Amino acid sequence: MVADTVTVAVEPLDDRASFAIIDACNRALGATRCVLTGVSAAPEPAAVVPKQPPITRVRVALSSAEVERAAIAFEAGGALGPVRILEFEDSDPLEERYRAIGLVIAARLLEEAAVLRDEPLVQDKPSPRPEPKVKRLGFETALLLGQGLDKGDLRWGLRSRALARPFASIPVSVAFAVRLAASASGDDQPSVRWTSLGLGLQGAVPLISDALFLELHAEGALQFVNVSLEDPATGAEDSGSERRTGTIAGAQLAWAPFRFWTLFIGAESSLFWPPLILEVRRAEVAKEDPLRLSAHLGQRLSF
């Protein structure tokens, strides 16, 4: 068993140092086990020391009032054990030196209690693995496939995004996106190119494992549309452009087998104003639905 109280003698006797050491020791132990006592003569080494006798006294010898060095010896069964020497740097505050001495005493008493209970020492337990550092920057590319005009081919293209996560503890990133898409139609249908710039936020929700996420994003967007059409009768070609604003929202399932690489698949919906209507000689030849859907598949590199 361990002693209920352990007396601590500080040499030379200094009230400030003594009480600071005792306070640090008891705070670390969570109980008042260390008590202050005066200095007495050192005990004679015992010829026979009982098996695992409890520590009953601690002697602390300070080198000077500035405490450049401290010698700590633990007395158990009437005999002093090996002396522990602490040396401090000139930059160490005096109160921190007192506190370090108290913590060393507390650590030795805790070690004694663990050994007497036949439990592994705290320092022998494997230290917990540090949490992996959150990667806060990302760059991704994806293939797009979605609705084009109501007459003609599907819209296809590329999406590139840069993401920055301002706070490591909050899974929300700021996203800047560039989307390039085209729809190449037949001779009697227009060819359209869409260029969109988006700025918004993306959040991530972990699913069944740490490597699988549901990511949701929303952006405000500025879109430039370029249209060209060739008249099959005359061979004349006409073109035009328009600038629009709108919003883009989407969701994607992301799988990150490695911390630096993520594969994702998802869908987006976009709404732009004003609606796109193509007319030739004041006759409507094609138009774009205000709400458009698209699918994407891509990858992301994280830094």
C-alpha positions, 0 to 999 in steps of 0.5 A, spaced: 500 500 500 502 507 499 502 512 504 496 516 505 501 523 506 508 524 504 512 529 507 516 534 503 523 537 506 526 543 502 533 545 503 534 551 504 528 552 507 524 557 503 517 559 504 515 561 497 519 555 494 516 550 499 509 552 498 509 552 491 512 545 490 507 542 495 501 546 491 504 543 484 504 536 487 497 536 490 494 539 484 497 534 480 495 528 484 488 531 485 489 530 493 492 533 499 498 527 499 504 532 500 505 536 506 511 540 508 515 538 514 522 541 516 529 539 514 532 533 519 538 529 518 538 524 512 537 517 514 542 512 514 542 507 509 538 500 511 541 494 511 535 490 509 530 494 505 523 491 505 520 489 499 516 495 495 516 499 502 512 506 501 515 512 500 514 516 506 518 522 505 521 527 500 528 531 500 529 537 496 535 540 495 535 547 492 542 550 489 540 557 491 535 562 491 534 562 484 534 554 483 539 553 477 539 546 480 534 541 484 536 535 487 530 530 489 531 524 493 525 519 495 525 516 502 522 509 503 523 504 508 528 508 512 533 509 506 534 514 501 533 512 493 537 515 487 537 522 487 534 525 481 537 532 479 533 537 475 537 543 471 533 549 469 535 554 463 536 561 465 530 563 461 525 559 465 521 563 470 522 561 478 515 559 479 515 554 473 521 551 476 518 550 483 512 547 479 516 542 475 519 540 482 512 539 484 510 535 478 516 530 478 514 528 486 507 527 484 509 523 478 514 519 482 508 518 487 503 516 481 508 511 479 509 508 486 501 507 486 501 504 479 507 499 481 504 497 488 497 495 484 500 491 479 498 496 473 502 498 467 505 505 468 502 511 465 508 512 461 508 505 459 501 505 455 502 507 448 501 514 446 494 516 442 496 517 435 495 524 433 489 527 429 491 527 422 492 534 420 486 537 416 488 539 409 485 546 407 486 547 400 483 543 394 483 543 386 479 539 382 477 537 375 470 534 373 467 532 366 460 535 365 454 532 361 447 535 362 441 539 358 443 543 352 438 547 348 431 544 347 433 542 340 440 539 339 445 535 343 446 535 350 451 540 353 458 537 355 464 540 358 469 541 364 468 544 371 474 546 375 474 548 382 479 551 387 477 550 394 479 553 401 477 551 408 478 557 412 477 553 419 480 546 420 474 545 425 468 547 421 467 542 414 465 548 410 470 551 404 469 557 400 469 554 392 471 558 386 469 555 380 470 555 372 465 551 367 466 550 360 461 547 356 459 546 349 453 543 345 455 542 337 448 541 333 447 539 326 447 544 320 440 546 321 441 547 329 445 552 333 452 551 336 452 554 343 458 555 348 457 556 355 462 559 360 460 560 367 464 563 373 461 561 380 463 563 387 460 559 393 460 555 399 461 547 400 460 543 406 461 536 407 457 531 411 461 524 413 457 518 412 458 510 414 466 511 414 471 517 415 473 516 407 466 517 405 462 524 404 456 527 402 458 534 399 453 540 398 455 546 395 451 552 392 454 558 388 452 565 385 454 565 378 456 569 372 455 566 365 457 568 358 453 564 352 456 565 345 451 562 339 453 561 332 448 559 327 449 557 319 443 558 314 443 552 310 439 555 305 444 561 304 450 559 308 451 565 311 453 565 319 450 569 324 453 569 332 451 573 338 453 573 345 449 574 352 451 575 359 447 572 365 447 571 372 444 565 376 445 560 381 448 553 381 447 548 387 449 541 387 450 534 391 456 529 390 458 523 393 465 523 395 470 517 396 477 519 399 481 513 399 487 517 401 488 524 404 490 527 398 486 524 393 478 524 392 474 521 387 467 524 386 460 523 382 454 528 383 449 532 380 447 540 379 442 544 378 442 551 375 438 557 374 440 563 370 436 569 368 434 572 363 432 565 359 435 564 353 431 564 346 434 563 339 430 567 334 432 567 326 428 572 322 424 573 329 422 566 329 424 561 335 429 556 333 431 553 340 431 555 347 434 553 353 430 551 359 430 556 365 432 550 370 437 545 367 440 539 370 447 536 369 451 530 372 459 530 373 465 525 375 471 528 377 477 528 382 480 532 387 487 533 390 488 536 397 494 540 400 
